[in-house]
Amino acid sequence: MSKIFVKVIVFDHENNVLQHHYLDAEKWDLPGGRVEVGEQPKDAAARELLERTGYSVIPEDICLLANFTDKDGDDIHIYEATSVERVGEPQTEIRWKAAKAIVGGY
């Protein structure tokens, strides 16, 4: 059965992208995760951003950029979040990286 995952792109004023460190995979990536049963992808994007990074955004400030099926048959939704606010501590290490230095793996 296919799953639904979300990823969230957040830019700062210097065109850096927010990333978090996946400890189990030893990689940096966009914040995101799996959509829970009964949850809308946009709501999952806001929840995952907060859980992973400590940044809050209301779903109305999230815009769908892309939606595709990956090689495993899972549905991937990529969002951009605007007007984020730091309200908590991240679950993992986070960093801001220059957008031009990031090479997509999707």
C-alpha positions in Angstrom: 0.0 0.0 0.0 1.4 3.4 -0.9 2.1 6.0 1.7 1.9 9.8 1.6 4.9 11.9 2.6 5.4 15.7 2.8 8.5 17.8 2.5 8.6 21.5 3.3 10.9 24.2 1.8 11.6 27.3 3.9 13.7 30.1 2.6 15.2 32.9 4.8 15.8 36.4 3.6 19.3 35.5 2.3 17.9 32.7 0.1 19.1 29.9 2.4 17.0 26.8 2.8 16.2 25.2 6.2 17.3 21.6 6.5 17.3 19.1 9.3 19.6 16.1 10.0 18.1 12.6 9.8 20.0 10.8 12.5 19.1 7.3 11.3 20.2 8.0 7.7 23.1 10.3 8.4 21.8 12.9 5.9 20.5 16.4 5.7 17.1 16.9 4.0 14.1 19.2 3.9 11.9 18.9 7.0 9.0 16.5 6.5 7.6 13.1 7.1 4.7 10.7 6.8 1.1 11.9 6.6 -0.9 10.3 9.4 -4.3 8.5 8.8 -7.1 11.1 8.5 -4.6 14.0 8.2 -4.5 16.3 5.2 -1.1 16.7 3.6 -1.0 20.5 4.2 -1.7 20.0 7.9 1.0 17.2 8.0 3.5 19.6 6.5 2.9 22.2 9.2 3.1 19.6 11.9 6.3 18.0 10.6 7.9 21.4 10.2 7.2 22.2 13.8 8.2 18.8 15.1 11.4 18.5 13.2 12.7 22.1 13.4 10.8 24.1 16.0 9.4 26.5 13.4 5.7 27.1 13.2 3.6 28.0 10.2 -0.2 28.1 9.8 -1.5 25.8 6.9 -2.8 28.9 5.1 0.9 30.0 4.7 1.9 26.8 2.9 1.8 26.5 -0.8 1.9 23.2 -2.8 4.9 23.3 -5.2 4.9 19.7 -6.5 3.2 16.4 -6.1 4.6 13.1 -7.6 4.9 9.4 -7.1 8.4 8.1 -6.2 10.1 4.9 -7.3 8.5 3.0 -4.3 5.0 4.1 -5.4 4.6 6.6 -2.5 2.9 9.9 -3.0 5.2 12.9 -2.3 4.0 16.4 -1.7 6.5 19.3 -1.7 5.4 22.5 0.0 6.9 26.0 0.5 6.2 27.6 3.9 6.2 31.3 4.3 5.9 33.4 7.5 7.5 30.9 9.7 8.2 31.6 13.4 10.6 29.8 15.8 8.4 28.6 18.7 10.2 25.6 20.0 13.2 23.4 20.0 14.0 21.1 17.0 13.9 17.3 17.4 17.1 17.1 15.4 20.0 19.3 14.4 18.9 22.0 11.9 20.9 24.3 9.6 20.3 27.0 6.9 22.2 26.2 3.7 22.5 28.3 0.6 19.9 27.3 -1.9 22.4 27.4 -4.8 24.5 24.8 -2.9 21.7 22.2 -2.6 21.4 19.5 -5.2 18.0 17.8 -5.2 17.8 14.0 -4.8 14.2 13.7 -6.0 
